[in-house]
Amino acid sequence: MRSHRLPVAATKVFVVMVWLAAPAAAQTYDPKYPVCLQVFQSFVDYYFDCTYASMPQCQASASGRRASCVVNPYYVRPKARRSNQRSTLYRYQLALGPERLCAMQAGSMSLT
């Protein structure tokens, strides 16, 4: 009979632990904006508003409030787009044509 008590007790302890577990805090930083406004509601209670594109924009909103501007540590910069244009040298070489380009590379023709 004693062998049944241990699994039942362990199950009860597990259920209580799951029930008492605190919910996970959500991420307070929005990775789309580089600057966050930290607003203080009380000495220990504050929240972040990460909807600012620049520090001056955030500072204007923080003016006259119990708030400060901070750099968003989770900001993800947009990736740089590659230009569809080819380099100037490549376009110049295409304009010359293959015969003139080969002659110029061989040294028998000048650029002028």
N, C-alpha and C positions, 0 to 999 in steps of 0.2 A: 504494500500500500504506500509505503514511503517513496517508492520510485516514481509515482505519479505526482507527488507534491512538488518536486523540483522543476519539472517542465512547466507546470501551472504557475508556480511562483515566478519563474523566469519570464514567462509570457506576460504576467501582470506587470512586472517591473518594466519590460520593454514597452508595453502600452502606455504606462504612465510617463516614461521618458519621451516618447513620441508626442504625447499630448501636451507635455510641459515645454517642449522645444520651442524656442522663439522663432518667429518667421524671419526669413532672410531679408536683409535690407536691400532695397532696389538701388541700382546705380543712380547716383544723383547728378552725374555729369553727362551732358549731351555731347557726344564726340563731333558734332557738326559745327560747333562754335568754339573759337579760340579763347574766349573770355567769359568768366562766370561772376555773377554778383552773389556774394555771400551775405544773406540778410539775417541779422541777429534778432530773434524774437524775445529772448530772455538770456540770462547769463550762460545757460547750458543748452538752450534750444535755438537752432539756426537751420536754415535751408539754403540750397544753391539754386540760382536761376541762370542757367547756361544758355542764354539766347542773345549774346552780344558779339558783334563782329570785330569790335575794337575796344581798346582800353578807354579812350576818351568817351565813347558811347556809354560804356558801363559806368564810368565815373560821373557822368551827367545824371544817370539814373540813381546812383548812390548818394548824390548830394542831398544833404538834409535828412538822411535816414541813418539808422544804425546798421550800416552795411559797408562792405568793402569789396573791391574788385580783385579777383585772383586769376591767374593764368590757368586755363583748363588743362590738367595733366593728361587727359584722355583725348585731346583734340587730334583728329586725323586730317592731315592736310590733303587736299585733292591732288591726285596724281597729275603730273604735267603731261599735257598732250603733245604728241610728236607732230611736227609740222608736215604737211603733205608736200610742201615745196622741196625741191631738190636743191642741193648746194649751188651757189653761184658758179663755182668752177665746173661742176658737172653740166650745168646749162650752157656754159660757154663752150665746153668740149662738144656738146651735141650740136651747137650752132655751127661749129667749124666743119663738121663732117668728118668721116673716118679717114679720108685720104689726106686732108690737110693736117689732121691731128697726128697721124703716123709720120708725116714728113716733119712736123714740128718736133716730135719726140726724137726723131733721128738726128736733128740738129741742122737740117738743110733749109729750114724756113724760120723766119723771125716772126714775132708777134705783131709787128706793124704792117 
